[in-house]
Amino acid sequence: MSTSRSPGDLVLMTIDQLLIWSRRELASSDSASIDANTLLCFVTGKNTAFLYAHGEEFIRQFEAATFENLVNLRKKGHPIAYLTGSREFWSLDLTVNEDVLIPRHDTELIVETLLSVSESLGGTHLSRVLDLGTGSGAIALAAASELPNWEIVGVDISQAALRVAEVNQRKLALANVQFVQGCWYQPLKGTCYEQSKFDIIISNPPYIRKDDIHLDRGDVRFEPIMALVSDEEGYADLKKIIYGSAEFLSPNGWIILEHGFDQAKEVRRILLDSGFDSIQTHRDLGGNERVTKGRTSV
Ligand SMILES: C[S@@+](CC[C@H](N)C(=O)[O-])C[C@H]1O[C@@H](n2cnc3c(N)ncnc32)[C@H](O)[C@@H]1O
């Protein structure tokens, strides 16, 4: 990449030339063109329409240097969301970094399921949702934005992840959510929630097997391992969440769980053995069984 300067402290490369250069650098990726545009928009603070309309213009030298650095990191596989520090989820612009899982669009299926279940609940008491393994706060904050009269609690074992969740909460100014640090239900023991309980427990827990070959590919290589992998063929945390729910779920309360595309049958079996009824699995847009819900009768 050229580093020569023009009199106005601009690098002698136009927006068009930078895009051509970066697409060539990223050519081995399926998303080369989108990634190049996203990174240049991020660096310049402009949108794609501006880049296309002003292709002959130069950008500032420090922007060109930052862009070059980001393109090189992307070439090494670093996820776009970590490079730009943001990811959209359920129309919320979330801050993300290497301490949190990058929220997936597939996980919006949990929010959709939560909203359909919440409609059927309506009661006189203050309704509550517990989001276990909240990470960036994606699901909890989407729930808080859609259910402003509900109380939402997000739990995560990672203090670093909760710092990101709290940044997002402040940015989105959602007052009806709070975040608590600890292992699954443990930080709720001895609190008011042991008495008042939750109407709905939701979770996108770690559920990938330790030996899954996908852990060595794509964005996943850069994400926190504790957000991804679970013992017992990927079922250990799903089981802890299901077994522990008895203490914290209201009578007729619902549990809604994301799991791997090939784990639905076993999750249904565990829910049935644990006394849940009305068990149903929902498919994602790709037709895969990804979210299972069940209702407790006691
Ligand atoms: C798959 S990520 C989900 C993050 C977020 N809910 C989302 O959907 O984008 C799983 C989360 O569970 C958290 N986690 C892992 N083990 C945990 C535990 N024992 N107790 C609480 N949280 C845990 C991880 O730190 C991670 O943030």
PDBQT file of the ligand as one rigid body, heavy atoms in Angstrom, charges set to zero:
ROOT
HETATM    1  C1  LIG A 301     -22.944 -19.114  23.882  1.00  0.00    +0.000 C 
HETATM    2  S1  LIG A 301     -22.489 -17.753  24.925  1.00  0.00    +0.000 S 
HETATM    3  C2  LIG A 301     -24.011 -16.824  24.838  1.00  0.00    +0.000 C 
HETATM    4  C3  LIG A 301     -23.819 -15.338  24.994  1.00  0.00    +0.000 C 
HETATM    5  C4  LIG A 301     -25.097 -14.528  24.717  1.00  0.00    +0.000 C 
HETATM    6  N1  LIG A 301     -26.203 -14.961  25.555  1.00  0.00    +0.000 N 
HETATM    7  C5  LIG A 301     -25.491 -14.655  23.263  1.00  0.00    +0.000 C 
HETATM    8  O1  LIG A 301     -26.438 -15.402  22.963  1.00  0.00    +0.000 OA
HETATM    9  O2  LIG A 301     -24.856 -14.025  22.418  1.00  0.00    +0.000 OA
HETATM   10  C6  LIG A 301     -22.523 -18.529  26.514  1.00  0.00    +0.000 C 
HETATM   11  C7  LIG A 301     -22.252 -17.610  27.698  1.00  0.00    +0.000 C 
HETATM   12  O3  LIG A 301     -22.313 -18.424  28.883  1.00  0.00    +0.000 OA
HETATM   13  C8  LIG A 301     -21.335 -17.974  29.796  1.00  0.00    +0.000 C 
HETATM   14  N2  LIG A 301     -21.037 -19.065  30.728  1.00  0.00    +0.000 N 
HETATM   15  C9  LIG A 301     -20.270 -20.174  30.525  1.00  0.00    +0.000 A 
HETATM   16  N3  LIG A 301     -20.249 -20.944  31.620  1.00  0.00    +0.000 NA
HETATM   17  C10 LIG A 301     -21.034 -20.322  32.545  1.00  0.00    +0.000 A 
HETATM   18  C11 LIG A 301     -21.421 -20.628  33.865  1.00  0.00    +0.000 A 
HETATM   19  N4  LIG A 301     -20.980 -21.736  34.479  1.00  0.00    +0.000 N 
HETATM   20  N5  LIG A 301     -22.237 -19.780  34.522  1.00  0.00    +0.000 NA
HETATM   21  C12 LIG A 301     -22.692 -18.651  33.909  1.00  0.00    +0.000 A 
HETATM   22  N6  LIG A 301     -22.357 -18.291  32.644  1.00  0.00    +0.000 NA
HETATM   23  C13 LIG A 301     -21.542 -19.128  31.970  1.00  0.00    +0.000 A 
HETATM   24  C14 LIG A 301     -20.164 -17.572  28.919  1.00  0.00    +0.000 C 
HETATM   25  O4  LIG A 301     -19.296 -16.686  29.588  1.00  0.00    +0.000 OA
HETATM   26  C15 LIG A 301     -20.885 -16.951  27.714  1.00  0.00    +0.000 C 
HETATM   27  O5  LIG A 301     -21.030 -15.566  27.884  1.00  0.00    +0.000 OA
ENDROOT
TORSDOF 0
